[in-house]
């Protein structure tokens, strides 16, 4: 059986990293998992054994003026590590300003209880899905 092709969205954080995936048609993004950042490369390697990853979309932290934020250096280091481990998979950076705010709003509008919304791992994987969905929407039909 051939693995399904998917795009993987990544919301990198210093402690936790949210992961989302596209559907096989690359129309919809779904939250997948929140992984301790120290284990993200291992997690992605295992996932890549089960599914065919055609692209990584990684949230890139920018300030309101469009310049990279303080955490951008950490994301740059992660991007180098990702490119080294997966040289055959292209990486696309996606502006992640507002993804956490949108994730909180989506959880509230979805009826998630306050106690559950305080679980930061939910925010991380929903943020990854939002940034991936933004990428998919912009690139539909391309």
N, CA, C and O atoms as a GROMACS GRO file, in nm:
protein
  568
    1UNK      N    1   0.084  -0.119   0.000
    1UNK     CA    2   0.000   0.000   0.000
    1UNK      C    3   0.088   0.125   0.000
    1UNK      O    4   0.182   0.135   0.078
    2UNK      N    5   0.056   0.218  -0.089
    2UNK     CA    6   0.137   0.339  -0.100
    2UNK      C    7   0.093   0.442   0.004
    2UNK      O    8  -0.027   0.459   0.029
    3UNK      N    9   0.189   0.509   0.064
    3UNK     CA   10   0.157   0.612   0.163
    3UNK      C   11   0.090   0.731   0.096
    3UNK      O   12   0.117   0.762  -0.020
    4UNK      N   13   0.004   0.796   0.170
    4UNK     CA   14  -0.068   0.914   0.122
    4UNK      C   15   0.024   1.035   0.130
    4UNK      O   16   0.098   1.051   0.227
    5UNK      N   17   0.019   1.119   0.028
    5UNK     CA   18   0.100   1.242   0.030
    5UNK      C   19   0.032   1.348   0.116
    5UNK      O   20  -0.088   1.370   0.107
    6UNK      N   21   0.113   1.412   0.199
    6UNK     CA   22   0.060   1.515   0.289
    6UNK      C   23   0.160   1.630   0.302
    6UNK      O   24   0.281   1.612   0.286
    7UNK      N   25   0.106   1.747   0.332
    7UNK     CA   26   0.187   1.862   0.370
    7UNK      C   27   0.180   1.869   0.522
    7UNK      O   28   0.073   1.853   0.581
    8UNK      N   29   0.293   1.893   0.586
    8UNK     CA   30   0.299   1.901   0.732
    8UNK      C   31   0.321   2.046   0.774
    8UNK      O   32   0.414   2.112   0.727
    9UNK      N   33   0.235   2.095   0.862
    9UNK     CA   34   0.249   2.229   0.920
    9UNK      C   35   0.313   2.218   1.056
    9UNK      O   36   0.280   2.129   1.134
   10UNK      N   37   0.404   2.311   1.086
   10UNK     CA   38   0.478   2.306   1.212
   10UNK      C   39   0.475   2.443   1.279
   10UNK      O   40   0.515   2.544   1.220
   11UNK      N   41   0.426   2.446   1.403
   11UNK     CA   42   0.429   2.566   1.486
   11UNK      C   43   0.536   2.542   1.593
   11UNK      O   44   0.508   2.486   1.699
   12UNK      N   45   0.659   2.586   1.562
   12UNK     CA   46   0.775   2.560   1.648
   12UNK      C   47   0.771   2.648   1.773
   12UNK      O   48   0.743   2.768   1.766
   13UNK      N   49   0.798   2.585   1.886
   13UNK     CA   50   0.808   2.659   2.012
   13UNK      C   51   0.928   2.610   2.090
   13UNK      O   52   0.982   2.503   2.062
   14UNK      N   53   0.971   2.688   2.187
   14UNK     CA   54   1.089   2.650   2.264
   14UNK      C   55   1.066   2.525   2.348
   14UNK      O   56   1.158   2.446   2.367
   15UNK      N   57   0.942   2.506   2.398
   15UNK     CA   58   0.911   2.389   2.481
   15UNK      C   59   0.833   2.284   2.404
   15UNK      O   60   0.864   2.165   2.410
   16UNK      N   61   0.730   2.329   2.331
   16UNK     CA   62   0.642   2.238   2.258
   16UNK      C   63   0.630   2.284   2.114
   16UNK      O   64   0.641   2.403   2.083
   17UNK      N   65   0.607   2.188   2.025
   17UNK     CA   66   0.589   2.218   1.883
   17UNK      C   67   0.460   2.152   1.835
   17UNK      O   68   0.440   2.032   1.849
   18UNK      N   69   0.374   2.235   1.777
   18UNK     CA   70   0.248   2.185   1.723
   18UNK      C   71   0.268   2.134   1.582
   18UNK      O   72   0.343   2.193   1.503
   19UNK      N   73   0.200   2.024   1.549
   19UNK     CA   74   0.211   1.965   1.417
   19UNK      C   75   0.069   1.947   1.361
   19UNK      O   76  -0.022   1.903   1.431
   20UNK      N   77   0.054   1.982   1.234
   20UNK     CA   78  -0.073   1.964   1.163
   20UNK      C   79  -0.042   1.900   1.028
   20UNK      O   80   0.070   1.907   0.980
   21UNK      N   81  -0.144   1.839   0.968
   21UNK     CA   82  -0.126   1.777   0.837
   21UNK      C   83  -0.240   1.815   0.744
   21UNK      O   84  -0.352   1.846   0.788
   22UNK      N   85  -0.210   1.810   0.616
   22UNK     CA   86  -0.313   1.832   0.516
   22UNK      C   87  -0.385   1.700   0.488
   22UNK      O   88  -0.334   1.592   0.520
   23UNK      N   89  -0.502   1.712   0.430
   23UNK     CA   90  -0.569   1.592   0.381
   23UNK      C   91  -0.498   1.552   0.251
   23UNK      O   92  -0.417   1.629   0.200
   24UNK      N   93  -0.526   1.433   0.196
   24UNK     CA   94  -0.456   1.390   0.075
   24UNK      C   95  -0.474   1.484  -0.046
   24UNK      O   96  -0.387   1.492  -0.132
   25UNK      N   97  -0.587   1.553  -0.051
   25UNK     CA   98  -0.611   1.646  -0.162
   25UNK      C   99  -0.547   1.783  -0.140
   25UNK      O  100  -0.550   1.870  -0.227
   26UNK      N  101  -0.490   1.801  -0.021
   26UNK     CA  102  -0.423   1.926   0.017
   26UNK      C  103  -0.518   2.046   0.014
   26UNK      O  104  -0.484   2.154  -0.035
   27UNK      N  105  -0.639   2.023   0.068
   27UNK     CA  106  -0.740   2.128   0.077
   27UNK      C  107  -0.759   2.170   0.223
   27UNK      O  108  -0.773   2.289   0.252
   28UNK      N  109  -0.759   2.073   0.314
   28UNK     CA  110  -0.786   2.100   0.455
   28UNK      C  111  -0.668   2.064   0.544
   28UNK      O  112  -0.596   1.968   0.517
   29UNK      N  113  -0.649   2.144   0.649
   29UNK     CA  114  -0.546   2.116   0.749
   29UNK      C  115  -0.615   2.068   0.876
   29UNK      O  116  -0.720   2.120   0.914
   30UNK      N  117  -0.554   1.970   0.941
   30UNK     CA  118  -0.606   1.919   1.068
   30UNK      C  119  -0.494   1.914   1.172
   30UNK      O  120  -0.381   1.878   1.141
   31UNK      N  121  -0.527   1.952   1.297
   31UNK     CA  122  -0.427   1.938   1.403
   31UNK      C  123  -0.389   1.791   1.417
   31UNK      O  124  -0.475   1.703   1.410
   32UNK      N  125  -0.261   1.764   1.437
   32UNK     CA  126  -0.216   1.625   1.450
   32UNK      C  127  -0.169   1.596   1.592
   32UNK      O  128  -0.221   1.506   1.658
   33UNK      N  129  -0.069   1.672   1.639
   33UNK     CA  130  -0.005   1.639   1.765
   33UNK      C  131   0.071   1.759   1.817
   33UNK      O  132   0.110   1.848   1.741
   34UNK      N  133   0.092   1.761   1.947
   34UNK     CA  134   0.187   1.855   2.008
   34UNK      C  135   0.298   1.769   2.066
   34UNK      O  136   0.273   1.675   2.142
   35UNK      N  137   0.421   1.804   2.029
   35UNK     CA  138   0.536   1.722   2.062
   35UNK      C  139   0.636   1.806   2.142
   35UNK      O  140   0.655   1.923   2.110
   36UNK      N  141   0.700   1.750   2.245
   36UNK     CA  142   0.807   1.825   2.310
   36UNK      C  143   0.912   1.863   2.204
   36UNK      O  144   0.953   1.778   2.125
   37UNK      N  145   0.952   1.987   2.201
   37UNK     CA  146   1.042   2.036   2.097
   37UNK      C  147   1.169   1.953   2.086
   37UNK      O  148   1.221   1.934   1.976
   38UNK      N  149   1.220   1.906   2.196
   38UNK     CA  150   1.342   1.824   2.193
   38UNK      C  151   1.323   1.695   2.113
   38UNK      O  152   1.421   1.634   2.070
   39UNK      N  153   1.198   1.653   2.093
   39UNK     CA  154   1.171   1.526   2.024
   39UNK      C  155   1.106   1.546   1.887
   39UNK      O  156   1.064   1.448   1.825
   40UNK      N  157   1.098   1.669   1.838
   40UNK     CA  158   1.023   1.695   1.714
   40UNK      C  159   1.084   1.627   1.591
   40UNK      O  160   1.011   1.574   1.508
   41UNK      N  161   1.216   1.628   1.578
   41UNK     CA  162   1.278   1.566   1.461
   41UNK      C  163   1.252   1.414   1.462
   41UNK      O  164   1.219   1.356   1.358
   42UNK      N  165   1.265   1.351   1.578
   42UNK     CA  166   1.236   1.207   1.588
   42UNK      C  167   1.091   1.179   1.551
   42UNK      O  168   1.061   1.083   1.480
   43UNK      N  169   1.001   1.263   1.600
   43UNK     CA  170   0.858   1.246   1.571
   43UNK      C  171   0.834   1.255   1.420
   43UNK      O  172   0.762   1.173   1.362
   44UNK      N  173   0.894   1.355   1.356
   44UNK     CA  174   0.875   1.374   1.211
   44UNK      C  175   0.935   1.259   1.131
   44UNK      O  176   0.879   1.218   1.029
   45UNK      N  177   1.049   1.206   1.176
   45UNK     CA  178   1.110   1.092   1.107
   45UNK      C  179   1.017   0.971   1.113
   45UNK      O  180   1.001   0.899   1.014
   46UNK      N  181   0.957   0.948   1.229
   46UNK     CA  182   0.864   0.835   1.243
   46UNK      C  183   0.741   0.859   1.155
   46UNK      O  184   0.695   0.767   1.087
   47UNK      N  185   0.689   0.979   1.156
   47UNK     CA  186   0.572   1.011   1.074
   47UNK      C  187   0.603   0.992   0.925
   47UNK      O  188   0.519   0.943   0.849
   48UNK      N  189   0.722   1.032   0.884
   48UNK     CA  190   0.762   1.021   0.743
   48UNK      C  191   0.777   0.875   0.698
   48UNK      O  192   0.774   0.846   0.578
   49UNK      N  193   0.792   0.784   0.792
   49UNK     CA  194   0.796   0.642   0.757
   49UNK      C  195   0.656   0.589   0.725
   49UNK      O  196   0.642   0.490   0.653
   50UNK      N  197   0.554   0.656   0.779
   50UNK     CA  198   0.416   0.611   0.760
   50UNK      C  199   0.344   0.688   0.649
   50UNK      O  200   0.255   0.633   0.584
   51UNK      N  201   0.382   0.812   0.627
   51UNK     CA  202   0.316   0.899   0.529
   51UNK      C  203   0.423   0.963   0.440
   51UNK      O  204   0.539   0.976   0.480
   52UNK      N  205   0.384   1.002   0.320
   52UNK     CA  206   0.475   1.072   0.231
   52UNK      C  207   0.458   1.222   0.252
   52UNK      O  208   0.352   1.278   0.223
   53UNK      N  209   0.561   1.286   0.303
   53UNK     CA  210   0.558   1.431   0.326
   53UNK      C  211   0.611   1.499   0.200
   53UNK      O  212   0.724   1.475   0.158
   54UNK      N  213   0.529   1.585   0.140
   54UNK     CA  214   0.572   1.654   0.018
   54UNK      C  215   0.625   1.794   0.046
   54UNK      O  216   0.694   1.853  -0.038
   55UNK      N  217   0.593   1.850   0.164
   55UNK     CA  218   0.633   1.986   0.198
   55UNK      C  219   0.617   2.007   0.347
   55UNK      O  220   0.523   1.957   0.408
   56UNK      N  221   0.711   2.083   0.405
   56UNK     CA  222   0.696   2.131   0.542
   56UNK      C  223   0.659   2.279   0.534
   56UNK      O  224   0.726   2.356   0.465
   57UNK      N  225   0.555   2.319   0.605
   57UNK     CA  226   0.519   2.460   0.618
   57UNK      C  227   0.545   2.495   0.764
   57UNK      O  228   0.476   2.446   0.854
   58UNK      N  229   0.644   2.581   0.786
   58UNK     CA  230   0.688   2.613   0.923
   58UNK      C  231   0.652   2.757   0.955
   58UNK      O  232   0.685   2.849   0.881
   59UNK      N  233   0.585   2.774   1.067
   59UNK     CA  234   0.550   2.908   1.113
   59UNK      C  235   0.675   2.988   1.142
   59UNK      O  236   0.765   2.941   1.212
   60UNK      N  237   0.679   3.110   1.088
   60UNK     CA  238   0.796   3.195   1.110
   60UNK      C  239   0.753   3.319   1.188
   60UNK      O  240   0.665   3.392   1.144
   61UNK      N  241   0.815   3.342   1.304
   61UNK     CA  242   0.771   3.449   1.393
   61UNK      C  243   0.821   3.587   1.349
   61UNK      O  244   0.941   3.614   1.346
   62UNK      N  245   0.727   3.672   1.317
   62UNK     CA  246   0.759   3.810   1.277
   62UNK      C  247   0.695   3.907   1.374
   62UNK      O  248   0.589   3.879   1.430
   63UNK      N  249   0.759   4.022   1.392
   63UNK     CA  250   0.700   4.130   1.470
   63UNK      C  251   0.597   4.201   1.382
   63UNK      O  252   0.587   4.175   1.263
   64UNK      N  253   0.522   4.290   1.442
   64UNK     CA  254   0.420   4.363   1.367
   64UNK      C  255   0.480   4.444   1.252
   64UNK      O  256   0.412   4.470   1.153
   65UNK      N  257   0.607   4.486   1.265
   65UNK     CA  258   0.671   4.564   1.158
   65UNK      C  259   0.727   4.476   1.046
   65UNK      O  260   0.785   4.526   0.950
   66UNK      N  261   0.708   4.343   1.059
   66UNK     CA  262   0.754   4.252   0.955
   66UNK      C  263   0.895   4.198   0.976
   66UNK      O  264   0.939   4.110   0.901
   67UNK      N  265   0.966   4.248   1.076
   67UNK     CA  266   1.100   4.198   1.106
   67UNK      C  267   1.090   4.072   1.193
   67UNK      O  268   0.994   4.055   1.267
   68UNK      N  269   1.190   3.984   1.183
   68UNK     CA  270   1.188   3.862   1.264
   68UNK      C  271   1.184   3.895   1.414
   68UNK      O  272   1.247   3.990   1.459
   69UNK      N  273   1.108   3.814   1.490
   69UNK     CA  274   1.098   3.835   1.634
   69UNK      C  275   1.215   3.768   1.705
   69UNK      O  276   1.302   3.708   1.641
   70UNK      N  277   1.217   3.779   1.838
   70UNK     CA  278   1.327   3.725   1.917
   70UNK      C  279   1.346   3.574   1.898
   70UNK      O  280   1.459   3.526   1.895
   71UNK      N  281   1.237   3.500   1.885
   71UNK     CA  282   1.247   3.354   1.873
   71UNK      C  283   1.292   3.311   1.733
   71UNK      O  284   1.323   3.194   1.712
   72UNK      N  285   1.296   3.403   1.637
   72UNK     CA  286   1.329   3.368   1.498
   72UNK      C  287   1.463   3.295   1.487
   72UNK      O  288   1.477   3.206   1.403
   73UNK      N  289   1.560   3.331   1.568
   73UNK     CA  290   1.690   3.262   1.565
   73UNK      C  291   1.677   3.114   1.598
   73UNK      O  292   1.744   3.030   1.539
   74UNK      N  293   1.588   3.083   1.693
   74UNK     CA  294   1.563   2.943   1.729
   74UNK      C  295   1.494   2.870   1.614
   74UNK      O  296   1.525   2.755   1.584
   75UNK      N  297   1.401   2.939   1.549
   75UNK     CA  298   1.331   2.879   1.434
   75UNK      C  299   1.429   2.858   1.320
   75UNK      O  300   1.424   2.755   1.252
   76UNK      N  301   1.519   2.954   1.297
   76UNK     CA  302   1.621   2.938   1.192
   76UNK      C  303   1.707   2.814   1.218
   76UNK      O  304   1.738   2.738   1.125
   77UNK      N  305   1.746   2.794   1.343
   77UNK     CA  306   1.827   2.675   1.378
   77UNK      C  307   1.746   2.548   1.353
   77UNK      O  308   1.800   2.449   1.303
   78UNK      N  309   1.617   2.550   1.387
   78UNK     CA  310   1.531   2.435   1.361
   78UNK      C  311   1.518   2.409   1.211
   78UNK      O  312   1.520   2.295   1.166
   79UNK      N  313   1.503   2.517   1.133
   79UNK     CA  314   1.491   2.502   0.987
   79UNK      C  315   1.615   2.436   0.927
   79UNK      O  316   1.603   2.353   0.837
   80UNK      N  317   1.733   2.471   0.977
   80UNK     CA  318   1.857   2.408   0.930
   80UNK      C  319   1.859   2.260   0.965
   80UNK      O  320   1.897   2.176   0.884
   81UNK      N  321   1.818   2.229   1.086
   81UNK     CA  322   1.814   2.090   1.132
   81UNK      C  323   1.713   2.010   1.048
   81UNK      O  324   1.740   1.896   1.010
   82UNK      N  325   1.598   2.069   1.021
   82UNK     CA  326   1.494   2.003   0.941
   82UNK      C  327   1.544   1.977   0.799
   82UNK      O  328   1.524   1.868   0.745
   83UNK      N  329   1.609   2.076   0.740
   83UNK     CA  330   1.663   2.061   0.604
   83UNK      C  331   1.772   1.954   0.598
   83UNK      O  332   1.783   1.882   0.499
   84UNK      N  333   1.850   1.943   0.704
   84UNK     CA  334   1.957   1.843   0.708
   84UNK      C  335   1.900   1.701   0.720
   84UNK      O  336   1.949   1.608   0.656
   85UNK      N  337   1.796   1.685   0.802
   85UNK     CA  338   1.736   1.553   0.823
   85UNK      C  339   1.646   1.510   0.707
   85UNK      O  340   1.631   1.391   0.681
   86UNK      N  341   1.586   1.607   0.638
   86UNK     CA  342   1.493   1.578   0.528
   86UNK      C  343   1.534   1.658   0.404
   86UNK      O  344   1.459   1.745   0.360
   87UNK      N  345   1.650   1.630   0.347
   87UNK     CA  346   1.699   1.712   0.236
   87UNK      C  347   1.611   1.707   0.110
   87UNK      O  348   1.615   1.797   0.027
   88UNK      N  349   1.530   1.601   0.097
   88UNK     CA  350   1.447   1.585  -0.021
   88UNK      C  351   1.310   1.656  -0.008
   88UNK      O  352   1.235   1.663  -0.106
   89UNK      N  353   1.279   1.708   0.111
   89UNK     CA  354   1.148   1.771   0.132
   89UNK      C  355   1.164   1.922   0.141
   89UNK      O  356   1.237   1.972   0.227
   90UNK      N  357   1.097   1.997   0.051
   90UNK     CA  358   1.107   2.143   0.058
   90UNK      C  359   1.043   2.199   0.185
   90UNK      O  360   0.955   2.138   0.245
   91UNK      N  361   1.091   2.318   0.224
   91UNK     CA  362   1.040   2.386   0.344
   91UNK      C  363   0.991   2.524   0.302
   91UNK      O  364   1.060   2.597   0.230
   92UNK      N  365   0.872   2.558   0.347
   92UNK     CA  366   0.813   2.690   0.320
   92UNK      C  367   0.790   2.759   0.453
   92UNK      O  368   0.730   2.700   0.543
   93UNK      N  369   0.836   2.883   0.466
   93UNK     CA  370   0.809   2.959   0.589
   93UNK      C  371   0.674   3.030   0.573
   93UNK      O  372   0.641   3.079   0.466
   94UNK      N  373   0.598   3.034   0.682
   94UNK     CA  374   0.466   3.097   0.681
   94UNK      C  375   0.458   3.194   0.799
   94UNK      O  376   0.490   3.158   0.912
   95UNK      N  377   0.415   3.316   0.773
   95UNK     CA  378   0.398   3.417   0.877
   95UNK      C  379   0.303   3.362   0.984
   95UNK      O  380   0.190   3.325   0.954
   96UNK      N  381   0.350   3.359   1.109
   96UNK     CA  382   0.266   3.303   1.214
   96UNK      C  383   0.212   3.408   1.311
   96UNK      O  384   0.163   3.373   1.418
   97UNK      N  385   0.220   3.536   1.275
   97UNK     CA  386   0.161   3.638   1.363
   97UNK      C  387   0.013   3.608   1.378
   97UNK      O  388  -0.050   3.579   1.276
   98UNK      N  389  -0.043   3.613   1.488
   98UNK     CA  390  -0.187   3.594   1.513
   98UNK      C  391  -0.233   3.449   1.519
   98UNK      O  392  -0.349   3.425   1.553
   99UNK      N  393  -0.149   3.350   1.488
   99UNK     CA  394  -0.202   3.212   1.488
   99UNK      C  395  -0.248   3.169   1.627
   99UNK      O  396  -0.349   3.100   1.639
  100UNK      N  397  -0.176   3.209   1.733
  100UNK     CA  398  -0.219   3.170   1.868
  100UNK      C  399  -0.350   3.238   1.905
  100UNK      O  400  -0.436   3.176   1.967
  101UNK      N  401  -0.365   3.365   1.865
  101UNK     CA  402  -0.490   3.437   1.891
  101UNK      C  403  -0.605   3.369   1.817
  101UNK      O  404  -0.712   3.348   1.874
  102UNK      N  405  -0.582   3.334   1.691
  102UNK     CA  406  -0.686   3.266   1.613
  102UNK      C  407  -0.716   3.128   1.669
  102UNK      O  408  -0.832   3.084   1.667
  103UNK      N  409  -0.615   3.059   1.720
  103UNK     CA  410  -0.636   2.927   1.780
  103UNK      C  411  -0.726   2.938   1.904
  103UNK      O  412  -0.818   2.858   1.921
  104UNK      N  413  -0.699   3.036   1.989
  104UNK     CA  414  -0.784   3.058   2.107
  104UNK      C  415  -0.927   3.089   2.065
  104UNK      O  416  -1.021   3.034   2.122
  105UNK      N  417  -0.943   3.175   1.967
  105UNK     CA  418  -1.076   3.212   1.918
  105UNK      C  419  -1.149   3.088   1.863
  105UNK      O  420  -1.268   3.070   1.889
  106UNK      N  421  -1.077   3.005   1.787
  106UNK     CA  422  -1.137   2.885   1.730
  106UNK      C  423  -1.182   2.789   1.841
  106UNK      O  424  -1.287   2.726   1.829
  107UNK      N  425  -1.104   2.778   1.946
  107UNK     CA  426  -1.140   2.689   2.057
  107UNK      C  427  -1.265   2.740   2.128
  107UNK      O  428  -1.352   2.661   2.164
  108UNK      N  429  -1.273   2.872   2.148
  108UNK     CA  430  -1.391   2.930   2.213
  108UNK      C  431  -1.514   2.910   2.126
  108UNK      O  432  -1.619   2.866   2.173
  109UNK      N  433  -1.500   2.944   1.996
  109UNK     CA  434  -1.614   2.932   1.905
  109UNK      C  435  -1.654   2.787   1.885
  109UNK      O  436  -1.770   2.758   1.855
  110UNK      N  437  -1.560   2.696   1.902
  110UNK     CA  438  -1.589   2.553   1.890
  110UNK      C  439  -1.651   2.493   2.016
  110UNK      O  440  -1.684   2.375   2.019
  111UNK      N  441  -1.666   2.577   2.119
  111UNK     CA  442  -1.730   2.531   2.242
  111UNK      C  443  -1.639   2.458   2.338
  111UNK      O  444  -1.687   2.389   2.428
  112UNK      N  445  -1.507   2.471   2.321
  112UNK     CA  446  -1.413   2.404   2.411
  112UNK      C  447  -1.421   2.468   2.550
  112UNK      O  448  -1.422   2.590   2.563
  113UNK      N  449  -1.427   2.384   2.653
  113UNK     CA  450  -1.435   2.433   2.791
  113UNK      C  451  -1.308   2.510   2.828
  113UNK      O  452  -1.201   2.484   2.775
  114UNK      N  453  -1.323   2.606   2.920
  114UNK     CA  454  -1.211   2.690   2.961
  114UNK      C  455  -1.094   2.607   3.012
  114UNK      O  456  -0.978   2.636   2.981
  115UNK      N  457  -1.123   2.504   3.090
  115UNK     CA  458  -1.018   2.417   3.144
  115UNK      C  459  -0.937   2.354   3.030
  115UNK      O  460  -0.814   2.347   3.036
  116UNK      N  461  -1.007   2.308   2.927
  116UNK     CA  462  -0.940   2.246   2.812
  116UNK      C  463  -0.861   2.348   2.730
  116UNK      O  464  -0.756   2.316   2.675
  117UNK      N  465  -0.913   2.471   2.723
  117UNK     CA  466  -0.843   2.577   2.647
  117UNK      C  467  -0.712   2.616   2.714
  117UNK      O  468  -0.622   2.669   2.648
  118UNK      N  469  -0.701   2.592   2.844
  118UNK     CA  470  -0.579   2.628   2.916
  118UNK      C  471  -0.467   2.528   2.889
  118UNK      O  472  -0.352   2.554   2.924
  119UNK      N  473  -0.498   2.416   2.826
  119UNK     CA  474  -0.397   2.317   2.788
  119UNK      C  475  -0.322   2.372   2.666
  119UNK      O  476  -0.374   2.372   2.555
  120UNK      N  477  -0.201   2.417   2.689
  120UNK     CA  478  -0.124   2.483   2.584
  120UNK      C  479  -0.095   2.392   2.464
  120UNK      O  480  -0.074   2.440   2.353
  121UNK      N  481  -0.094   2.262   2.487
  121UNK     CA  482  -0.068   2.171   2.375
  121UNK      C  483  -0.180   2.177   2.272
  121UNK      O  484  -0.156   2.158   2.153
  122UNK      N  485  -0.303   2.205   2.317
  122UNK     CA  486  -0.413   2.222   2.222
  122UNK      C  487  -0.389   2.345   2.135
  122UNK      O  488  -0.409   2.341   2.014
  123UNK      N  489  -0.345   2.454   2.196
  123UNK     CA  490  -0.318   2.577   2.123
  123UNK      C  491  -0.210   2.554   2.018
  123UNK      O  492  -0.222   2.603   1.905
  124UNK      N  493  -0.105   2.480   2.053
  124UNK     CA  494   0.007   2.460   1.961
  124UNK      C  495  -0.034   2.384   1.835
  124UNK      O  496   0.001   2.423   1.724
  125UNK      N  497  -0.108   2.275   1.851
  125UNK     CA  498  -0.146   2.198   1.732
  125UNK      C  499  -0.255   2.269   1.652
  125UNK      O  500  -0.260   2.255   1.530
  126UNK      N  501  -0.341   2.343   1.718
  126UNK     CA  502  -0.442   2.421   1.644
  126UNK      C  503  -0.374   2.536   1.570
  126UNK      O  504  -0.411   2.567   1.457
  127UNK      N  505  -0.275   2.598   1.632
  127UNK     CA  506  -0.198   2.704   1.564
  127UNK      C  507  -0.129   2.648   1.440
  127UNK      O  508  -0.128   2.713   1.335
  128UNK      N  509  -0.073   2.527   1.451
  128UNK     CA  510  -0.009   2.463   1.335
  128UNK      C  511  -0.111   2.442   1.224
  128UNK      O  512  -0.081   2.463   1.106
  129UNK      N  513  -0.233   2.400   1.261
  129UNK     CA  514  -0.338   2.378   1.160
  129UNK      C  515  -0.379   2.510   1.095
  129UNK      O  516  -0.404   2.514   0.974
  130UNK      N  517  -0.388   2.617   1.174
  130UNK     CA  518  -0.426   2.747   1.118
  130UNK      C  519  -0.321   2.798   1.020
  130UNK      O  520  -0.356   2.845   0.912
  131UNK      N  521  -0.194   2.788   1.056
  131UNK     CA  522  -0.091   2.837   0.963
  131UNK      C  523  -0.085   2.750   0.838
  131UNK      O  524  -0.061   2.802   0.729
  132UNK      N  525  -0.105   2.618   0.852
  132UNK     CA  526  -0.107   2.531   0.735
  132UNK      C  527  -0.229   2.561   0.647
  132UNK      O  528  -0.218   2.564   0.525
  133UNK      N  529  -0.346   2.582   0.711
  133UNK     CA  530  -0.466   2.613   0.633
  133UNK      C  531  -0.450   2.744   0.557
  133UNK      O  532  -0.496   2.755   0.443
  134UNK      N  533  -0.386   2.841   0.618
  134UNK     CA  534  -0.360   2.969   0.552
  134UNK      C  535  -0.275   2.947   0.427
  134UNK      O  536  -0.303   3.003   0.321
  135UNK      N  537  -0.172   2.866   0.440
  135UNK     CA  538  -0.086   2.832   0.326
  135UNK      C  539  -0.166   2.761   0.217
  135UNK      O  540  -0.157   2.796   0.100
  136UNK      N  541  -0.246   2.661   0.257
  136UNK     CA  542  -0.324   2.584   0.160
  136UNK      C  543  -0.424   2.675   0.085
  136UNK      O  544  -0.438   2.665  -0.036
  137UNK      N  545  -0.491   2.763   0.159
  137UNK     CA  546  -0.589   2.853   0.098
  137UNK      C  547  -0.524   2.943  -0.008
  137UNK      O  548  -0.580   2.966  -0.115
  138UNK      N  549  -0.405   2.994   0.024
  138UNK     CA  550  -0.335   3.084  -0.068
  138UNK      C  551  -0.282   3.012  -0.191
  138UNK      O  552  -0.267   3.072  -0.297
  139UNK      N  553  -0.255   2.884  -0.177
  139UNK     CA  554  -0.192   2.808  -0.285
  139UNK      C  555  -0.287   2.713  -0.356
  139UNK      O  556  -0.244   2.627  -0.433
  140UNK      N  557  -0.417   2.728  -0.330
  140UNK     CA  558  -0.516   2.641  -0.392
  140UNK      C  559  -0.509   2.651  -0.545
  140UNK      O  560  -0.511   2.761  -0.600
  141UNK      N  561  -0.501   2.540  -0.611
  141UNK     CA  562  -0.502   2.540  -0.758
  141UNK      C  563  -0.368   2.571  -0.821
  141UNK      O  564  -0.358   2.577  -0.944
  142UNK      N  565  -0.265   2.589  -0.740
  142UNK     CA  566  -0.132   2.619  -0.797
  142UNK      C  567  -0.055   2.492  -0.818
  142UNK      O  568   0.059   2.497  -0.865
   0.00000   0.00000   0.00000
